[in-house]
Amino acid sequence: MGLGSTAKKLQGLSDRAEAMYRQVQELQQRITTLEEEVDDTHETVKRMDHQLTEQRALLLAIADEHGLDGERILAEAAIDDADDLTVDDDADSTDETTAETDSPTEQTAETDSSTQ
C-alpha cells in the first residue's frame, strides 16, 4: 500500500513538473515575441526620428528662403507647447483637489462633528 501511494505522489509530481515546463516554454516564446516587437518598435522610432530631422531641415531652409528666422519660430513654438502643458497640468491638479474636497466621506464627517 505504501508503494502505491508513493507512485501516485511521484506521478502527481511528474505531471506538475511537465505543466511547469510547458509554462516556461510558453513564457520563453512570449519573451522572444516581445523582444522582436521591441526591436521593430525601435527601428520604427529611429526611422521616424530621421524623417523628423529631415523635415525640420527642410522647414528651416524654406523659412530661410522667405527671410524668416526658423530657429526663433521653433523656439517660440516650444515655449508655447511648454506653457500649454503647464496649464493642462495645473487644470488637472485643480480638478483632483476639487474632487478630493467634495468627497462624500469628508462631508459626512463634517456634518457628524458639527451635530455633536
C-alpha positions in Angstrom: 0.0 0.0 0.0 2.9 2.4 0.8 4.4 1.8 -2.7 1.1 2.6 -4.5 0.8 5.9 -2.5 4.4 6.8 -3.4 3.8 6.0 -7.1 0.7 8.3 -7.1 2.7 11.1 -5.4 5.6 10.7 -8.0 3.1 10.7 -10.8 1.4 13.9 -9.5 4.9 15.5 -9.1 5.8 14.4 -12.6 2.5 15.9 -14.0 3.2 19.2 -12.2 6.7 19.3 -13.5 5.5 18.8 -17.1 2.9 21.5 -16.7 5.5 23.9 -15.3 7.9 23.0 -18.1 5.2 23.9 -20.7 4.6 27.2 -18.9 8.3 28.0 -19.0 8.4 27.3 -22.7 5.3 29.5 -23.3 6.9 32.3 -21.3 10.1 31.9 -23.3 8.1 32.2 -26.5 6.3 35.3 -25.2 9.6 36.9 -24.2 11.1 36.2 -27.7 8.0 37.7 -29.3 8.2 40.8 -27.1 11.9 41.2 -27.9 11.1 41.1 -31.6 8.3 43.7 -31.1 10.6 45.9 -29.2 13.2 45.7 -31.9 10.6 46.5 -34.5 9.4 49.5 -32.5 12.9 50.7 -32.0 13.5 50.6 -35.8 10.2 52.5 -36.4 11.2 55.2 -33.9 14.7 55.5 -35.4 13.1 55.9 -38.9 10.6 58.5 -37.6 13.3 60.4 -35.8 15.3 60.5 -39.0 12.3 61.7 -41.0 11.6 64.4 -38.4 15.2 65.6 -38.7 14.9 65.8 -42.4 11.5 67.7 -42.2 13.0 70.1 -39.7 15.9 70.9 -42.0 13.5 71.3 -44.9 11.3 73.7 -42.9 14.3 75.7 -41.8 15.5 76.0 -45.4 12.1 77.2 -46.5 11.9 79.7 -43.7 15.3 81.0 -44.6 14.3 81.4 -48.3 11.4 83.6 -47.1 13.6 85.6 -44.8 12.2 84.2 -41.6 14.2 83.1 -38.5 13.2 79.4 -38.4 15.1 78.7 -35.2 13.3 81.6 -33.4 10.0 80.4 -34.6 10.7 76.8 -33.4 11.9 78.1 -30.0 8.7 80.2 -29.6 6.6 77.1 -30.5 8.5 75.0 -28.0 7.8 77.7 -25.3 4.1 77.8 -26.2 3.9 74.0 -26.0 5.6 74.0 -22.6 3.1 76.7 -21.4 0.2 74.6 -22.7 1.5 71.6 -20.8 1.9 73.6 -17.6 -1.7 74.9 -18.0 -3.0 71.4 -18.6 -1.1 70.1 -15.5 -2.4 72.9 -13.4 -6.0 72.2 -14.5 -5.6 68.5 -13.8 -4.3 69.1 -10.3 -7.1 71.7 -9.7 -9.7 69.1 -10.7 -8.2 66.5 -8.4 -8.2 68.9 -5.5 -11.8 69.8 -6.1 -12.8 66.2 -6.3 -11.0 65.5 -3.0 -12.6 68.3 -1.1 -16.1 67.3 -2.4 -15.8 63.7 -1.4 -18.9 62.4 0.5 -16.8 60.9 3.3 -15.4 64.3 4.2 -18.8 66.0 4.1 -20.4 63.3 6.3 -17.5 63.6 8.8 -18.0 67.4 8.9 -21.8 67.0 9.4 -21.3 64.5 12.1 -18.8 66.6 14.0 -21.0 69.8 13.8 -24.1 68.0 15.2 -22.2 66.9 18.3 
